């Protein structure tokens, strides 16, 4: 091995427990946010269909549900992929 402390493509990754923990925390938090956004959006959509006209009320409630539930879901999905990349970078090379 060389004396260079930086990880290059030729040097094996020894792993970092801190990165594994950080990646795991990011993934868990993002899954919880996605679950709550999905449940909340589903409840709003089901409640909007209770009015009587069904599909008409559903279509009218979509402009509210997509920004309120969809944007946090998309951010959490991105956070999940970031957490997964951090987790994989922290694991030791095999």
Backbone as JSON Lines, residues from 0, in Angstrom:
{"i":0,"aa":"X","n":[0.83,-1.17,0.0],"ca":[0.0,0.0,0.0],"c":[0.88,1.24,0.0]}
{"i":1,"aa":"X","n":[0.34,2.3,-0.54],"ca":[1.09,3.54,-0.56],"c":[0.81,4.33,0.72]}
{"i":2,"aa":"X","n":[1.55,5.41,0.9],"ca":[1.38,6.26,2.08],"c":[0.25,7.28,1.9]}
{"i":3,"aa":"X","n":[-0.4,7.28,0.76],"ca":[-1.47,8.24,0.48],"c":[-2.72,7.84,1.27]}
{"i":4,"aa":"X","n":[-3.22,8.72,2.18],"ca":[-4.39,8.35,3.0],"c":[-5.71,8.37,2.23]}
{"i":5,"aa":"X","n":[-5.72,8.94,1.04],"ca":[-6.98,9.0,0.27],"c":[-7.3,7.64,-0.33]}
{"i":6,"aa":"X","n":[-8.59,7.39,-0.45],"ca":[-9.03,6.13,-1.05],"c":[-9.08,6.3,-2.57]}
{"i":7,"aa":"X","n":[-8.29,5.57,-3.25],"ca":[-8.3,5.6,-4.7],"c":[-8.99,4.36,-5.23]}
{"i":8,"aa":"X","n":[-9.17,4.27,-6.55],"ca":[-9.83,3.09,-7.1],"c":[-9.02,1.81,-6.93]}
{"i":9,"aa":"X","n":[-7.69,1.95,-6.75],"ca":[-6.85,0.77,-6.59],"c":[-6.73,0.31,-5.14]}
{"i":10,"aa":"X","n":[-7.14,1.17,-4.21],"ca":[-7.0,0.84,-2.8],"c":[-8.32,0.28,-2.26]}
{"i":11,"aa":"X","n":[-8.26,-0.76,-1.44],"ca":[-9.5,-1.33,-0.91],"c":[-10.13,-0.41,0.13]}
{"i":12,"aa":"X","n":[-11.43,-0.49,0.24],"ca":[-12.18,0.28,1.22],"c":[-12.21,-0.51,2.53]}
{"i":13,"aa":"X","n":[-11.68,0.07,3.6],"ca":[-11.67,-0.62,4.89],"c":[-13.0,-0.5,5.61]}
{"i":14,"aa":"X","n":[-13.86,0.37,5.16],"ca":[-15.17,0.53,5.77],"c":[-15.16,1.57,6.87]}
{"i":15,"aa":"X","n":[-16.31,2.1,7.14],"ca":[-16.47,3.1,8.18],"c":[-17.81,2.85,8.86]}
{"i":16,"aa":"X","n":[-17.76,2.6,10.15],"ca":[-18.99,2.33,10.89],"c":[-19.89,3.56,10.9]}
{"i":17,"aa":"X","n":[-19.28,4.75,10.96],"ca":[-20.05,5.98,10.97],"c":[-20.87,6.16,9.7]}
{"i":18,"aa":"X","n":[-20.28,5.83,8.55],"ca":[-21.01,5.94,7.29],"c":[-22.13,4.91,7.2]}
{"i":19,"aa":"X","n":[-21.89,3.73,7.7],"ca":[-22.93,2.7,7.7],"c":[-24.1,3.12,8.57]}
{"i":20,"aa":"X","n":[-23.81,3.67,9.75],"ca":[-24.88,4.12,10.64],"c":[-25.63,5.3,10.04]}
{"i":21,"aa":"X","n":[-24.9,6.27,9.48],"ca":[-25.54,7.43,8.86],"c":[-26.43,7.0,7.69]}
{"i":22,"aa":"X","n":[-25.93,6.12,6.85],"ca":[-26.73,5.63,5.73],"c":[-27.97,4.89,6.2]}
{"i":23,"aa":"X","n":[-27.83,4.1,7.26],"ca":[-28.98,3.37,7.8],"c":[-30.02,4.33,8.36]}
{"i":24,"aa":"X","n":[-29.56,5.36,9.08],"ca":[-30.5,6.34,9.64],"c":[-31.23,7.09,8.53]}
{"i":25,"aa":"X","n":[-30.51,7.48,7.48],"ca":[-31.15,8.18,6.37],"c":[-32.2,7.3,5.7]}
{"i":26,"aa":"X","n":[-31.88,6.03,5.51],"ca":[-32.84,5.14,4.87],"c":[-34.07,4.91,5.73]}
{"i":27,"aa":"X","n":[-33.89,4.73,7.03],"ca":[-35.03,4.5,7.93],"c":[-35.94,5.72,7.98]}
{"i":28,"aa":"X","n":[-35.34,6.91,8.12],"ca":[-36.14,8.13,8.17],"c":[-36.89,8.34,6.86]}
{"i":29,"aa":"X","n":[-36.24,8.09,5.74],"ca":[-36.91,8.3,4.46],"c":[-38.04,7.3,4.24]}
{"i":30,"aa":"X","n":[-37.88,6.06,4.69],"ca":[-38.96,5.08,4.56],"c":[-40.15,5.49,5.42]}
{"i":31,"aa":"X","n":[-39.88,5.99,6.62],"ca":[-40.97,6.45,7.48],"c":[-41.7,7.65,6.87]}
{"i":32,"aa":"X","n":[-40.97,8.59,6.3],"ca":[-41.6,9.75,5.66],"c":[-42.44,9.29,4.47]}
{"i":33,"aa":"X","n":[-41.9,8.37,3.66],"ca":[-42.66,7.87,2.51],"c":[-43.93,7.15,2.95]}
{"i":34,"aa":"X","n":[-43.84,6.38,4.03],"ca":[-45.01,5.65,4.52],"c":[-46.08,6.62,5.02]}
{"i":35,"aa":"X","n":[-45.67,7.61,5.8],"ca":[-46.65,8.57,6.32],"c":[-47.27,9.4,5.19]}
{"i":36,"aa":"X","n":[-46.48,9.78,4.2],"ca":[-47.02,10.54,3.06],"c":[-48.02,9.69,2.28]}
{"i":37,"aa":"X","n":[-47.7,8.43,2.1],"ca":[-48.61,7.55,1.37],"c":[-49.9,7.31,2.11]}
{"i":38,"aa":"X","n":[-49.82,7.09,3.41],"ca":[-51.03,6.87,4.21],"c":[-51.88,8.13,4.25]}
{"i":39,"aa":"X","n":[-51.26,9.27,4.44],"ca":[-52.0,10.53,4.5],"c":[-52.66,10.83,3.16]}
{"i":40,"aa":"X","n":[-51.93,10.65,2.07],"ca":[-52.5,10.88,0.74],"c":[-53.65,9.92,0.47]}
{"i":41,"aa":"X","n":[-53.49,8.67,0.87],"ca":[-54.56,7.7,0.68],"c":[-55.8,8.06,1.48]}
{"i":42,"aa":"X","n":[-55.61,8.52,2.7],"ca":[-56.76,8.92,3.52],"c":[-57.49,10.1,2.91]}
{"i":43,"aa":"X","n":[-56.74,11.08,2.41],"ca":[-57.38,12.24,1.78],"c":[-58.14,11.82,0.53]}
{"i":44,"aa":"X","n":[-57.57,10.94,-0.27],"ca":[-58.25,10.49,-1.49],"c":[-59.5,9.69,-1.15]}
{"i":45,"aa":"X","n":[-59.42,8.83,-0.16],"ca":[-60.6,8.04,0.23],"c":[-61.68,8.94,0.81]}
{"i":46,"aa":"X","n":[-61.27,9.93,1.62],"ca":[-62.24,10.85,2.2],"c":[-62.9,11.71,1.12]}
{"i":47,"aa":"X","n":[-62.15,12.04,0.08],"ca":[-62.74,12.86,-0.98],"c":[-63.74,12.06,-1.81]}
{"i":48,"aa":"X","n":[-63.59,10.75,-1.86],"ca":[-64.54,9.93,-2.62],"c":[-65.82,9.67,-1.84]}
{"i":49,"aa":"X","n":[-65.84,9.96,-0.55],"ca":[-67.03,9.7,0.27],"c":[-68.16,10.67,-0.01]}
{"i":50,"aa":"X","n":[-67.88,11.75,-0.73],"ca":[-68.88,12.78,-0.97],"c":[-70.06,12.32,-1.81]}
{"i":51,"aa":"X","n":[-69.89,11.38,-2.66],"ca":[-71.02,10.9,-3.44],"c":[-70.71,10.72,-4.91]}
{"i":52,"aa":"X","n":[-70.01,11.65,-5.54],"ca":[-69.76,11.51,-6.97],"c":[-68.52,10.66,-7.28]}
{"i":53,"aa":"X","n":[-67.8,10.23,-6.27],"ca":[-66.71,9.28,-6.43],"c":[-65.55,9.82,-7.23]}
{"i":54,"aa":"X","n":[-65.47,9.44,-8.5],"ca":[-64.33,9.78,-9.33],"c":[-64.24,11.29,-9.56]}
{"i":55,"aa":"X","n":[-65.34,11.97,-9.63],"ca":[-65.31,13.43,-9.82],"c":[-64.63,14.13,-8.65]}
{"i":56,"aa":"X","n":[-64.96,13.73,-7.44],"ca":[-64.31,14.31,-6.27],"c":[-62.85,13.88,-6.19]}
{"i":57,"aa":"X","n":[-62.55,12.67,-6.65],"ca":[-61.17,12.19,-6.64],"c":[-60.3,13.05,-7.54]}
{"i":58,"aa":"X","n":[-60.79,13.35,-8.72],"ca":[-60.03,14.17,-9.66],"c":[-59.87,15.59,-9.12]}
{"i":59,"aa":"X","n":[-60.89,16.1,-8.45],"ca":[-60.8,17.45,-7.88],"c":[-59.81,17.52,-6.73]}
{"i":60,"aa":"X","n":[-59.6,16.43,-6.0],"ca":[-58.68,16.46,-4.86],"c":[-57.24,16.19,-5.25]}
{"i":61,"aa":"X","n":[-56.98,15.71,-6.46],"ca":[-55.6,15.43,-6.88],"c":[-54.7,16.66,-6.87]}
{"i":62,"aa":"X","n":[-55.16,17.85,-7.29],"ca":[-54.27,19.01,-7.21],"c":[-53.84,19.37,-5.79]}
{"i":63,"aa":"X","n":[-54.58,18.92,-4.8],"ca":[-54.18,19.16,-3.41],"c":[-53.26,18.04,-2.93]}
{"i":64,"aa":"X","n":[-53.56,16.82,-3.29],"ca":[-52.82,15.67,-2.78],"c":[-51.42,15.6,-3.39]}
{"i":65,"aa":"X","n":[-51.28,15.89,-4.65],"ca":[-49.97,15.75,-5.3],"c":[-48.91,16.68,-4.7]}
{"i":66,"aa":"X","n":[-49.18,17.98,-4.54],"ca":[-48.14,18.82,-3.93],"c":[-47.92,18.52,-2.44]}
{"i":67,"aa":"X","n":[-48.99,18.25,-1.72],"ca":[-48.87,18.07,-0.27],"c":[-48.28,16.7,0.06]}
{"i":68,"aa":"X","n":[-48.65,15.66,-0.64],"ca":[-48.13,14.32,-0.35],"c":[-47.05,13.86,-1.3]}
{"i":69,"aa":"X","n":[-47.1,14.33,-2.54],"ca":[-46.15,13.85,-3.54],"c":[-44.77,14.46,-3.42]}
{"i":70,"aa":"X","n":[-44.69,15.74,-3.11],"ca":[-43.39,16.4,-3.01],"c":[-42.57,15.84,-1.84]}
{"i":71,"aa":"X","n":[-43.13,15.72,-0.63],"ca":[-42.33,15.09,0.43],"c":[-41.97,13.64,0.12]}
{"i":72,"aa":"X","n":[-42.85,12.94,-0.57],"ca":[-42.54,11.55,-0.95],"c":[-41.35,11.53,-1.9]}
{"i":73,"aa":"X","n":[-41.32,12.43,-2.88],"ca":[-40.21,12.47,-3.83],"c":[-38.9,12.85,-3.14]}
{"i":74,"aa":"X","n":[-38.96,13.79,-2.21],"ca":[-37.76,14.18,-1.46],"c":[-37.26,13.0,-0.62]}
{"i":75,"aa":"X","n":[-38.18,12.3,0.03],"ca":[-37.8,11.15,0.84],"c":[-37.24,10.02,-0.02]}
{"i":76,"aa":"X","n":[-37.76,9.86,-1.22],"ca":[-37.23,8.85,-2.12],"c":[-35.79,9.17,-2.51]}
{"i":77,"aa":"X","n":[-35.53,10.44,-2.81],"ca":[-34.16,10.86,-3.1],"c":[-33.25,10.67,-1.9]}
{"i":78,"aa":"X","n":[-33.76,10.97,-0.71],"ca":[-32.99,10.8,0.52],"c":[-32.68,9.32,0.76]}
{"i":79,"aa":"X","n":[-33.6,8.44,0.38],"ca":[-33.36,7.01,0.51],"c":[-32.18,6.58,-0.36]}
{"i":80,"aa":"X","n":[-32.14,7.05,-1.61],"ca":[-31.05,6.66,-2.5],"c":[-29.72,7.25,-2.04]}
{"i":81,"aa":"X","n":[-29.74,8.45,-1.46],"ca":[-28.52,9.03,-0.89],"c":[-28.06,8.18,0.29]}
{"i":82,"aa":"X","n":[-28.99,7.81,1.16],"ca":[-28.65,6.96,2.31],"c":[-28.11,5.61,1.89]}
{"i":83,"aa":"X","n":[-28.68,5.05,0.83],"ca":[-28.19,3.76,0.34],"c":[-26.77,3.88,-0.2]}
{"i":84,"aa":"X","n":[-26.48,4.98,-0.91],"ca":[-25.12,5.19,-1.42],"c":[-24.13,5.39,-0.28]}
{"i":85,"aa":"X","n":[-24.52,6.16,0.74],"ca":[-23.64,6.36,1.9],"c":[-23.41,5.04,2.62]}
{"i":86,"aa":"X","n":[-24.47,4.25,2.77],"ca":[-24.36,2.94,3.43],"c":[-23.39,2.04,2.68]}
{"i":87,"aa":"X","n":[-23.52,2.0,1.36],"ca":[-22.64,1.13,0.57],"c":[-21.2,1.61,0.59]}
{"i":88,"aa":"X","n":[-20.97,2.93,0.64],"ca":[-19.61,3.44,0.7],"c":[-18.96,3.16,2.05]}
{"i":89,"aa":"X","n":[-19.76,3.0,3.08],"ca":[-19.22,2.73,4.41],"c":[-18.9,1.27,4.67]}
{"i":90,"aa":"X","n":[-19.47,0.38,3.88],"ca":[-19.22,-1.05,4.09],"c":[-17.83,-1.41,3.56]}
{"i":91,"aa":"X","n":[-17.16,-2.34,4.22],"ca":[-15.83,-2.74,3.74],"c":[-15.93,-3.52,2.44]}
{"i":92,"aa":"X","n":[-14.91,-3.36,1.61],"ca":[-14.86,-4.08,0.34],"c":[-14.59,-5.55,0.62]}
{"i":93,"aa":"X","n":[-15.22,-6.4,-0.16],"ca":[-15.04,-7.85,0.05],"c":[-14.18,-8.45,-1.03]}
